[in-house]
Amino acid sequence: MRVQIGRLDNESINDLDSALYLQVNSCGILHTEQDGMETKRPKGRKDYQLVVIVSGGAVFHYNDTSVALSGGDMIIVPPYIRNEYYYKARTDVLWLHFSGTEVPLLALQYGLEPYQKYRLAETGELMLHAGMLIKELQLKRTGFMHTCAGYLLLMLMSAKRRIESGLSLEKQGRAPDLTCIVEDIQSNYAQTKEMADYAQMCSLSVSRFAHLFTERYHQSPHSFRLEVRISQAKYLLKDTLIPVQEIARNVGYQDPLYFSRLFKKHTGASPTEFRENAFQEEPRL
């Protein structure tokens, strides 16, 4: 089993109710191995759980009902209800525990019913937000709880849009899945790939792929990759002492001068200036 996880409190189980507007208690991305994984909660939890099956499958049991999920499905588990679930072997899962006074209203506004299986058009955008949310929970920088609540709102909004897109595509008899492209860019952002490489990965023509990706994510694949690269560079500049030249290579640029010009164009500051400003803003004890 491989897991990437961030928790509100590293010293507790994070099974928390909250009087705040919205609170993220924990978030994780899990990959099960050959044996799968089973969880039993005789009394449920105090918070809500959002589960997205990225690939593979799962079965959720509550009361006398079972819900089977496969890749691209999402479910919300409500608090204080006995439940069991099983992730099948070689399953990739995004999960998130959250609570707060506005959760019931948000669920109503987005039309998300407990234990209802929802089909997402794709999961890449949710994975992107989850990765950033996990990093906030791990680093716990100033204002991280508000930032996590913001990412949760983005994820709920994104999920609702993906559900609507999935229904629209289903009616049209087509549902091209671009999740593999988003995941590839997130994992291999330092690699240089052409549009044709991405199009081939999802069995589309270059023009069709470019149109669908831009329509779905409101930016080209190359712009999306640049966004991921700049985001990773910001993290390395703020939270490590790795030299700028090495950071440039780590995010896919062999020429550090070109990287510096590109970074300044998109952030308004050179890498060195960005690192100095981040250091000056860091709270002192």
Buried (B, 14 or more C-beta within 10 A) or exposed (E): EEEBBBBBEEEEEBBBBBEEEBBBBBBBBBBBEEEBBEEEBEEBBBBBBBBBBBBBBBBBBBEEEEBEBBBBBBBBBBBEBEBBBBBBEEBBBBBBBBBBEEBEEBBEEBEBEEBEBBBBBBBBBBBBBBBBBBBBBBEBBEEBBEBBBBBBBBBBBBBBBBBEBBEEBEEEEEBBBBBBBBBBBBEEBBEEBEBEBBBBBBEBEBEEBBEBBBEBBEEEBBEBBBBBBBBBBBBBBBEEEEEBBEBBBBBBBEEBEEBBEBBBEBBEBBBEBBBEEBEEEEEEE
